[in-house]
Amino acid sequence: MSRLILLPGWGLGPAALEPLAGALAEQGLAVERADLPALESTNPDAWLTELDERLPNDVWLGGWSLGGMLAAALAARRGARCRGLLTLASNACFVAREGWPQAMSAETFAAFRDGCAQDASALLKRFALLCAQGCGEARSLSRQLNQGIPAQEAAQRLAGLAVLAALDNRAALADFAGPQLHLLAEADALVPAAAAEPLRALLERGAVERVAGTGHAFVLERPQALAARLTTFVREADDD
């Protein structure tokens, strides 16, 4: 049986992935939710080293948002030690830069980071609303996300944002030779669906698909549909 490790997004903790993990298990996929590193380092390499030491080898790696970006970077680092890669609402670069404009603007991200430094509680509530934007019952979804926010040191939250801004997975996605599937939400307020085309152009072997009528929190809104697609992809890849 294939085994999948799922990493959560920034700030909201692994509870947001519980419905998806349950739906994947119902589909017969062995899935484990893992925490992000509890580090104050702003160096992505330190985060990847911690994950590489903690997570088992020869499994599928996946994640939502920042978790998906870390999974992609770790998959490239592991190479043949990674069975495959699955990401949800994850971009090659979260913050726009030269050659990758399909991302959040640096100015918007800087304001977001400053808001976290000044009042993390208020910022996380706003962040949950942004995650739910584009989904049906957005306010209900944002309340669910708020209920799962873990206690965390301010320095760790800010370090996570620094890693999110620093990660550039263009080479990692192009270099990883294993199967990979990237699902984007059409109405995502944080990761533009327009990133689908340049993401496809990076991949030698893999797929990028858009999920219509939903936003960044589609992991919470559509766990059954996402689980069905992910499980089908894993089984087809394992049969190759």
C-alpha positions in Angstrom: 0.0 0.0 0.0 1.3 3.5 -0.9 2.1 5.8 2.0 1.7 9.6 1.9 3.0 12.2 4.3 1.0 15.4 4.3 2.4 18.7 5.5 0.1 21.6 6.5 0.2 25.3 5.5 1.6 28.2 7.4 0.0 29.3 10.6 -3.1 27.1 10.7 -1.7 23.8 11.8 -2.4 20.2 10.7 -6.1 20.3 11.8 -7.0 21.8 8.5 -5.9 18.7 6.8 -7.9 16.3 9.0 -10.9 16.0 6.6 -8.6 15.3 3.6 -6.6 12.8 5.5 -9.7 11.0 6.6 -11.1 11.0 3.0 -7.7 9.6 1.7 -7.8 6.9 4.3 -11.3 5.9 3.2 -9.9 5.6 -0.4 -7.4 3.1 1.0 -4.3 5.3 1.0 -2.1 5.1 4.1 -1.7 8.8 5.1 0.0 10.6 8.0 -0.2 14.3 8.9 3.1 15.7 9.9 3.9 19.0 11.6 6.0 21.8 10.1 9.4 22.3 11.7 9.2 24.2 15.0 12.2 26.3 14.1 13.2 30.0 14.4 15.6 29.7 11.6 14.7 31.6 8.4 16.9 29.4 6.2 14.8 27.0 4.1 17.7 24.5 4.1 17.4 24.2 7.9 13.7 23.4 7.6 14.4 20.8 4.8 17.1 19.2 6.8 14.8 18.8 9.8 12.1 17.3 7.7 14.5 15.0 5.9 15.8 13.7 9.3 12.3 13.3 10.8 10.1 12.0 7.9 10.4 8.4 6.6 12.0 7.6 3.3 10.4 5.9 0.3 7.0 7.5 0.8 4.9 10.0 -1.2 5.4 13.6 0.0 2.5 16.1 -0.2 1.2 19.2 1.4 -1.0 22.3 1.3 0.4 25.7 0.5 3.7 26.1 2.4 3.6 22.4 3.2 3.4 21.6 -0.5 6.3 23.9 -1.2 8.4 22.2 1.4 7.3 18.8 0.2 8.4 19.8 -3.4 11.8 21.0 -2.2 12.3 17.8 -0.1 11.2 15.6 -3.0 14.0 17.1 -5.1 16.5 16.8 -2.4 15.6 13.1 -1.8 15.3 12.1 -5.5 14.9 8.3 -5.7 14.1 8.2 -2.0 10.8 9.9 -2.7 8.0 7.9 -4.3 6.1 10.9 -5.7 4.9 14.4 -5.0 1.4 15.8 -4.4 0.8 19.5 -3.8 -2.4 21.5 -3.0 -2.6 25.3 -3.6 1.2 25.5 -3.8 3.2 27.7 -6.1 6.8 27.4 -7.3 7.4 30.8 -5.6 4.9 32.2 -3.2 6.2 35.8 -3.6 6.6 37.2 -7.1 10.1 37.7 -8.4 11.9 38.1 -11.7 10.7 35.4 -14.1 7.8 34.4 -11.9 5.1 37.1 -11.7 2.3 34.7 -11.1 2.5 35.0 -7.3 1.7 37.4 -4.4 3.3 40.8 -4.8 6.3 41.6 -2.6 4.5 44.6 -1.3 1.4 42.7 -0.3 3.6 40.0 1.4 5.6 42.6 3.3 2.4 44.1 4.7 1.2 40.7 5.6 4.5 39.9 7.5 4.4 43.3 9.3 0.8 42.6 10.4 2.0 39.2 11.8 4.8 40.9 13.7 2.4 43.6 15.2 -0.7 41.5 16.0 -0.5 37.8 15.1 -3.9 36.9 16.4 -5.7 39.5 14.2 -3.5 38.6 11.2 -4.3 34.9 11.5 -8.1 35.7 11.6 -7.6 37.7 8.4 -5.5 35.0 6.9 -8.2 32.4 7.6 -10.7 34.6 5.7 -8.3 34.9 2.8 -7.9 31.1 2.7 -11.7 30.7 2.6 -12.3 33.4 0.0 -13.6 31.9 -3.2 -15.1 28.9 -1.4 -18.8 28.3 -0.7 -19.7 29.1 2.9 -16.5 31.1 3.3 -17.2 32.4 6.7 -18.1 29.0 8.1 -14.8 27.7 6.6 -12.8 30.5 8.1 -14.3 29.8 11.5 -13.2 26.1 11.2 -9.7 27.2 10.2 -9.5 29.6 13.2 -10.5 26.8 15.6 -7.5 24.7 14.6 -4.8 27.4 14.9 -2.0 26.0 17.1 -0.2 27.9 19.9 3.2 28.9 18.5 6.0 31.2 19.4 6.0 34.5 17.4 9.5 33.9 16.2 8.4 30.6 14.7 5.5 32.1 12.9 7.7 34.8 11.4 10.4 32.3 10.5 7.7 30.3 8.6 6.8 33.4 6.6 10.5 34.1 5.9 10.9 30.5 4.5 7.7 30.9 2.5 9.0 34.1 0.9 12.5 32.6 0.3 11.5 29.3 -1.3 12.0 29.1 -5.0 11.1 25.7 -6.3 11.5 26.2 -10.0 14.6 24.1 -10.2 13.3 21.5 -7.7 10.1 20.9 -9.6 12.0 20.6 -12.9 14.6 18.3 -11.4 12.4 15.9 -9.6 12.1 12.8 -11.8 9.3 11.1 -9.9 5.5 11.4 -10.6 4.0 14.7 -9.4 0.5 16.2 -9.3 -0.2 19.9 -8.4 -3.8 21.0 -7.8 -4.6 24.7 -7.8 -7.9 26.4 -6.9 -9.4 28.6 -9.5 -10.6 31.3 -7.1 -7.5 31.2 -4.8 -6.8 34.6 -3.1 -3.3 33.6 -2.1 -1.9 31.4 -4.9 -3.0 32.6 -8.4 -4.5 29.9 -10.6 -2.6 31.6 -13.4 0.5 29.8 -12.1 -0.8 26.6 -13.7 0.7 27.3 -17.1 4.2 28.2 -16.0 4.1 25.3 -13.5 3.3 22.9 -16.4 6.2 24.3 -18.4 8.6 23.3 -15.6 7.6 19.7 -15.4 9.2 16.9 -17.4 6.9 14.3 -15.8 3.8 15.5 -14.0 0.4 17.2 -14.1 -1.0 20.5 -13.0 -4.8 20.8 -12.7 -7.2 23.6 -11.7 -10.2 22.9 -9.4 -13.1 25.2 -10.4 -15.3 27.1 -8.0 -13.2 27.0 -4.9 -10.4 28.8 -3.1 -7.3 28.2 -1.1 -9.2 26.3 1.6 -10.4 23.6 -0.8 -8.6 21.0 1.4 -11.4 21.7 3.9 -14.2 22.4 1.5 -13.7 19.5 -0.9 -11.9 16.7 0.9 -13.7 13.8 -0.9 -13.2 15.1 -4.4 -9.5 15.9 -3.8 -8.9 12.6 -2.1 -10.4 10.8 -5.1 -8.2 12.6 -7.6 -5.0 12.2 -5.5 -5.7 8.5 -4.8 -6.3 7.8 -8.5 -3.0 9.6 -9.4 -1.0 7.7 -6.8 -2.4 4.3 -7.9 -1.8 5.0 -11.6 1.8 6.1 -10.9 2.5 3.1 -8.7 1.2 0.8 -11.5 3.6 2.3 -14.1 
